[in-house]
Amino acid sequence: MTAADQPIERAIAVAREVIDGRLAAPVVEGFFDPETFTVSYVVHDPATKRAAIVDSVWNFDEASGRTSFESADSIVAYVAEHGLTVDWVLETHAHADHLSAGPYLQQKLGGKLAIGKEITTIQGVFGKIFNEGTEFARDGSQFDRLLADGDELAVGEQILVALHVPGHTPADMAFLIGDALFVGDTMFMPDYGSARADFPGGCARQLYRSVRRLMRLPDETRAFMCHDYKAPGRESFAWETTIGAERTANVHLHEGVSEDDFVAMRTARDKTLGMPKLILPSLQINMRGGRLPEPEDNGVRYLKLPIDSL
């Protein structure tokens, strides 16, 4: 086994502990935000009630510039109702379609904020695009923990394995907690397919390989999506499936789809897509770990709107 294989082989072993009944499965609750089609999660160990939050949402009205914490407060209420202790507030990547409520949830619930270590690449790219000054740190110091491929964290008795899955962006991570895999923006429900790969640093070929790596996990592994856009013909939103279902039925990435065919499809499809509605505010805030820029001399915080630059 090569060094590159070790993280996914470890993740397979961790999932098997739960699938084979040697450890109770983590409890997962999803919170769907209809404005951004984002699903946030609270996942906890039933034995210890230690918990992690994945991909939270800070509500933002673009027209007025007003923010609110309606989505995050649903998570706060759930954690209180179930008597959970939050150890980790996790981001699968620096999202381009919604703002992170990570710091707000830390203030309310505690826990350490963690993201993949390649966030520094994102900070470098978008620090230039938004012409951030030298006061904007590009070393990931806005986060408490930067995770590398194969890093492990504890969520009570559950083991979390961090898996680097570049392609959508160079910094994407998936998190396996017990038998629950949080895939971020690598793939969607089987009837919807895959995420775009045309953001700066994105790569359809890398995305294909990242998804194929995740598909090495046991078929019974539960897979939780970061988004759902309700595929044509489906009546309701959905965000939980299995690795087996993704491997055999994903419309873009099922078994038998070659890397070259996927790259051709994804490249052509991405050329037809517009930019996410909240990409400009989202990236400015999320590269700061979910924080607004510092106020200017009039006490007001501002977000920039680059013209003809993206």
C-alpha positions in Angstrom: 0.0 0.0 0.0 1.4 3.4 -1.0 1.4 6.4 1.2 -1.3 7.9 -1.0 -3.6 4.9 -0.4 -3.2 5.1 3.4 -5.9 7.7 4.2 -8.7 6.1 2.2 -7.7 2.6 3.5 -7.9 4.0 7.0 -11.3 5.6 6.2 -12.5 2.2 4.9 -11.5 0.6 8.2 -13.3 3.3 10.2 -16.5 2.9 8.2 -16.4 -0.8 8.7 -16.3 -0.5 12.5 -19.8 1.0 12.3 -21.2 -1.0 9.3 -20.1 -4.3 10.9 -21.8 -3.3 14.2 -18.7 -2.9 16.4 -19.5 0.7 17.1 -22.8 2.6 17.2 -23.5 4.8 14.1 -23.2 8.5 14.5 -26.5 10.4 14.6 -26.8 12.9 11.7 -29.3 15.7 11.4 -29.5 17.9 8.2 -30.6 21.5 8.0 -31.7 22.6 4.5 -31.4 26.3 3.6 -33.8 26.9 0.6 -32.3 30.2 -0.4 -28.9 28.7 -1.2 -29.9 25.0 -1.5 -27.3 24.2 1.1 -27.5 21.4 3.7 -25.7 21.9 7.0 -25.2 19.0 9.4 -24.9 18.3 13.1 -23.3 14.9 13.6 -22.9 13.4 17.1 -21.7 10.3 18.8 -24.6 8.7 20.7 -22.5 7.4 23.4 -20.9 10.6 24.5 -23.1 13.3 22.8 -19.9 15.0 21.5 -20.7 16.7 18.1 -19.4 18.3 15.0 -21.1 20.8 12.7 -20.5 20.7 9.0 -21.0 23.5 6.5 -23.1 26.0 8.3 -25.0 28.9 6.7 -25.0 32.6 7.6 -28.1 34.1 5.9 -27.4 37.1 3.7 -29.7 39.4 1.7 -27.7 40.7 -1.1 -30.0 43.6 -2.1 -30.0 45.1 1.4 -26.6 44.0 2.6 -28.3 42.6 5.8 -27.3 39.4 7.5 -29.2 37.2 9.9 -28.7 33.9 11.7 -31.9 32.1 11.2 -30.3 29.0 9.7 -27.5 28.9 12.3 -30.0 29.4 15.2 -31.8 26.3 14.1 -28.5 24.4 14.7 -28.1 26.2 18.1 -31.6 25.1 19.1 -31.0 21.5 18.0 -27.7 21.2 19.9 -29.4 22.6 23.1 -32.4 20.3 22.8 -30.3 17.2 22.5 -27.7 18.2 25.1 -24.8 18.0 22.8 -21.3 19.3 23.2 -19.7 20.7 20.0 -16.1 19.9 19.5 -15.6 20.9 15.8 -17.1 23.4 13.4 -16.0 22.0 10.0 -15.9 23.5 6.5 -15.5 21.2 3.5 -14.2 24.2 1.5 -14.5 28.0 1.1 -18.0 28.0 -0.4 -18.8 30.3 -3.3 -22.6 30.1 -2.9 -23.3 30.8 0.8 -21.7 32.5 3.8 -20.3 30.5 6.7 -21.7 31.0 10.2 -18.7 29.2 11.7 -17.6 32.0 14.1 -21.2 32.7 15.2 -21.6 29.0 16.1 -18.3 29.0 17.9 -19.5 31.9 20.0 -22.8 30.2 20.8 -21.6 26.6 21.1 -17.9 26.4 21.3 -15.8 24.1 19.2 -12.7 24.6 17.0 -13.0 25.8 13.4 -11.3 23.5 10.9 -10.9 23.5 7.1 -8.4 21.9 4.7 -4.9 23.3 4.6 -5.2 24.2 1.0 -7.4 27.2 2.1 -4.1 29.1 1.9 -4.2 28.6 -1.9 -7.7 30.0 -2.0 -6.7 32.9 0.1 -3.8 33.7 -2.2 -5.9 33.6 -5.4 -8.8 35.6 -4.1 -6.7 37.9 -2.0 -5.3 39.1 -5.3 -8.7 39.2 -7.0 -10.2 41.4 -4.2 -7.0 43.4 -3.9 -6.7 42.7 -0.2 -3.9 44.5 1.6 -1.1 43.0 3.6 -3.3 43.0 6.7 -5.2 40.1 5.2 -3.4 37.0 6.4 -3.0 34.3 3.7 -1.7 31.6 6.0 -5.0 30.1 7.2 -4.6 31.6 10.7 -8.3 32.6 10.7 -9.0 28.9 11.4 -8.1 26.9 14.5 -7.0 23.8 12.6 -5.9 23.2 9.0 -6.4 19.6 8.0 -4.3 17.5 5.7 -5.2 14.4 3.8 -5.5 11.5 6.3 -5.7 13.7 9.4 -7.9 12.3 12.2 -10.0 14.0 14.8 -12.2 12.6 17.6 -15.9 13.2 17.8 -16.6 11.4 21.1 -15.9 7.7 20.3 -16.3 8.3 16.6 -13.2 8.8 14.4 -13.2 11.5 11.8 -10.9 11.0 8.8 -10.2 14.0 6.6 -9.8 13.3 2.9 -8.5 15.8 0.4 -10.7 15.7 -2.6 -9.7 18.5 -5.0 -11.4 19.3 -8.3 -14.3 21.5 -7.5 -11.7 23.7 -5.9 -8.1 22.8 -5.0 -9.0 23.0 -1.3 -12.0 20.7 -1.0 -12.2 18.1 1.8 -14.6 15.3 2.5 -15.1 14.2 6.1 -15.8 10.6 7.1 -17.2 10.3 10.6 -17.9 6.7 11.5 -20.0 5.4 8.6 -21.2 8.9 7.5 -19.4 10.7 4.7 -19.8 14.4 4.2 -18.9 14.9 0.5 -18.9 18.7 0.3 -19.1 19.7 -3.4 -17.6 16.6 -5.0 -20.9 15.1 -6.0 -24.6 15.5 -5.7 -27.5 13.0 -5.4 -27.2 10.2 -7.9 -29.9 11.7 -10.1 -28.2 15.1 -10.2 -24.5 14.2 -10.8 -21.4 16.2 -10.0 -20.2 19.6 -9.0 -18.8 22.2 -11.4 -15.0 22.4 -11.8 -14.4 25.7 -13.4 -13.6 28.0 -10.5 -10.0 29.2 -10.2 -7.9 26.1 -9.4 -10.7 23.7 -10.2 -10.0 20.7 -12.4 -12.5 18.2 -13.8 -9.8 15.5 -14.1 -9.0 15.9 -10.4 -12.7 15.9 -9.5 -13.1 12.6 -11.3 -10.2 11.0 -9.4 -11.4 12.4 -6.1 -14.9 10.9 -6.5 -13.4 7.6 -7.6 -11.4 7.6 -4.5 -14.4 8.2 -2.3 -16.2 5.4 -4.1 -13.7 2.9 -2.7 -15.5 3.2 0.6 -18.0 0.4 1.5 -21.2 0.5 -0.5 -23.2 0.9 2.8 -21.4 4.1 3.7 -23.9 6.9 4.2 -23.2 9.9 1.9 -24.4 13.3 2.8 -24.6 16.1 0.2 -23.7 19.7 0.7 -26.4 20.8 -1.8 -29.4 19.6 -3.6 -31.2 21.3 -6.5 -34.0 18.7 -6.9 -33.3 16.8 -10.2 -36.0 17.0 -12.9 -38.8 14.6 -12.1 -38.0 14.4 -8.4 -40.8 15.9 -6.1 -38.7 16.8 -3.0 -35.3 17.8 -2.0 -32.9 15.0 -0.8 -29.4 15.0 0.6 -28.7 11.5 1.9 -27.7 8.5 -0.2 -25.1 5.7 -0.1 -21.7 5.2 -1.7 -23.2 2.1 -3.4 -25.9 4.2 -5.0 -23.5 6.8 -6.1 -21.1 4.2 -7.6 -23.8 2.4 -9.6 -26.3 5.2 -10.4 -24.7 8.7 -10.4 -25.7 10.1 -13.8 -22.2 11.7 -14.3 -19.9 9.3 -12.4 -21.4 5.8 -12.3 -19.2 2.8 -13.0 -18.3 2.7 -16.7 -17.9 6.4 -17.2 -14.3 7.0 -18.2 -12.2 9.9 -17.0 -11.9 11.4 -20.5 -15.7 11.2 -21.0 -16.4 12.8 -17.7 -13.9 15.6 -18.3 -15.4 16.3 -21.7 -18.9 16.4 -20.3 -18.0 18.5 -17.2 -16.0 21.0 -19.3 -18.8 21.5 -21.8 -21.5 21.7 -19.1 -19.5 24.2 -17.0 -19.3 26.6 -20.0 -23.1 27.0 -19.8 -23.3 27.8 -16.1 -23.5 31.3 -14.7 -21.7 32.3 -11.5 -23.4 31.6 -8.2 -25.5 34.5 -7.0 -23.5 35.0 -3.8 -20.0 34.2 -5.1 -18.6 37.7 -4.4 -19.7 38.1 -0.8 -19.3 34.4 0.0 -15.6 34.2 -1.0 -14.6 37.5 0.7 -16.2 36.2 4.0 -15.4 32.5 3.8 -11.7 33.0 3.0 -11.7 34.9 6.3 -13.2 32.0 8.2 -16.7 33.3 8.1 -15.8 36.9 9.3 -16.5 40.2 7.7 -13.7 42.6 6.7 -12.6 45.0 9.3 -14.7 48.2 9.5 -13.5 51.3 7.7 -12.9 54.7 9.4 -16.7 55.4 9.4 -17.3 52.2 11.4 -19.0 50.4 8.4 -17.8 47.1 7.0 -17.8 46.8 3.2 -17.6 44.0 0.6 -16.0 44.7 -2.8 -17.6 44.2 -6.2 -14.8 43.7 -8.8 -15.9 44.7 -12.3 -15.0 42.5 -15.3 -12.5 40.5 -13.3 -14.0 37.0 -12.9 
